[in-house]
Amino acid sequence: MRSAHRVETVRSAERTLMAQLPPGALMQRAAAGLATACADALGRVYGSRVVLLTGSGDNGGDTLYAGARLAKRGAGVTAVLLAPDRTHPDALKALLRAGGTTTTPSAAAEPLARADLVLDGIVGIGGKGGLRPDAAHLAELVTASRATVVAVDLPSGIEPDTGEIHGTALRADLTVTFGTHKPGLLIDPARAYAGSVRLIDIGLASTLPATPDLESLQHADLAALLPHPAAESDKYRRGVVGIAAGSTRYPGAAVLAVAGALRSGAGAVRYVGPAVDAVLARFPETLVSDSGPRKAGRVQAWVTGPGAGDDAAPVAEALSTDVPVLLDADGLRLADVATVRARTAPTVMTPHAGEAAALLGVAREEVESARLTAVRELARRYDATVLLKGSTTLIAGPDDATPVRVNPTGTPWLATAGSGDVLSGLTGSLLAAGLAPLDAASAAAYLHGLAGRYAANGAPTAAQDVADAIPTAWRDITA
């Protein structure tokens, strides 16, 4: 499990840990890890040219101490001091003793043009808003250079707690972060600025709270969550998913939702809706009914909304049942907030940014730039688990105390018609198997992203290909 903590939490944990250590020990741990990461990125330290973009405070201190370690190994190190009167004094002395030099932002163009590696230590976790003009100019010079860019703790200019970007930010090839991940390193748009992320253990785990603000599941976590049939399993024990989806105009949505459910280990799928012929032609094992959800037969979860058009009846009927319900696509628009909040069984909602914006009454751009805020607000408003699809899919439960989950397996190849319908069926299958809503949505997003990668393999793909790749993704996770 990859965990992330907010700035306030990190600062409190650092204060507690520093009280237990000799003065400066925590900074030296960070600097040692940072210097090692830089050496790995360089390949050969001796004779390399390194530029430090150094701001004030501890972040600048980490940068200068790391630069001193690189200088001792034969690198030519130049520190660009953005705040000379507030530069960490002991760290600056260490750099100068090691043979490093300093310069000003106005004279930084030449060393940056010649640099092999640039350390971005302009601002740390306390930074707010975009870069100021002098730092923004340096970011432009760095972008124009051929240097490898290493961000110290996080790229300067991003919002550490939300992943938002207001103004200019510096894009890194590698971010070396200390003690714990910061939310902005896992959430777009800031995630795209972080490059690869390397976590350095500085002993902070002992003082951080057990429950993080964000978490990102890894293969081992998924393997522990995914259901496996036992010797005594039958189709009902494995989970029966009800699919109330599709219309005469959009029969394919029903087919793809059924495909996602069947490929995800459902014991059986019951389908109700006007796309019976299309569903049976593709999946003859589907159980069909000409009644609504309440009379369709035994199910452990319902999926409703994909391709529904303006027919609100199946959506309302599914919501009136006492089993978990997944709302997607048209179902999101057709579901009444009060009805969803009044349910005693869980509800999972899977909007993309445009649908989330419509539900919140804001512009799509606002959702895309503040994804964490949007997913938390929707979960609170509907008292539901919300899976916000996108470049980084986020999953939030209705309880603010529960960490938001970030899916790490997304791929742009999933941006294709019908992909969301497959995800709906996949999530419904896991709900029917008995997974808790947050776990079902998280596991589904992970599997869906992995299947999208497998299906595409670097080439265009279609939603049905993604569904067909789900068993392969499942096998690789659990192998």
Buried (B, 14 or more C-beta within 10 A) or exposed (E): EBBBBBBEBBEBBBEEBBEEBEEBBBBBBBBBBBBBBBBEBBEEBEEBBBBBBBBBBBBBBBBBBBBBBBBBBEBBBBBBBBEEEEBBEEBBEBBBEBEBEBBEBEEBBEBBEBBBBBBBBBBBBEBEBBBBEBBBBBBEBBEEBEBBBBBBBBBBBBBBBBBBBEEBBBBBBBBBBBBBBBBBBBBBBBBBBBBEBBBBEBBBEEBBEEEBBBBBBBBEBBBEBBBEEEEEEEEEBBBBBBBBBBBEEBBBBBBBBBBBBBBBBBBBBBBBBBBBEBBBEBBEEBBBBEEBBEEBEEBBBBBBBBBBBEBBEBBBBBBEBEBBBBBBBBBBBBBEEEBBEEBEBBBBBBBBBEBBBBBBEBEBEBBBBBBBBBBBBBBBBBBBBBBBBBBBBBBBBBEEEBBBBBBBBBBEBBBBEBBBBBBBBBBBBBBBBBBBBBBBBBBBBBBBBBBBBBBBEEEEBBBBBBBBBBBBBBEEBEE
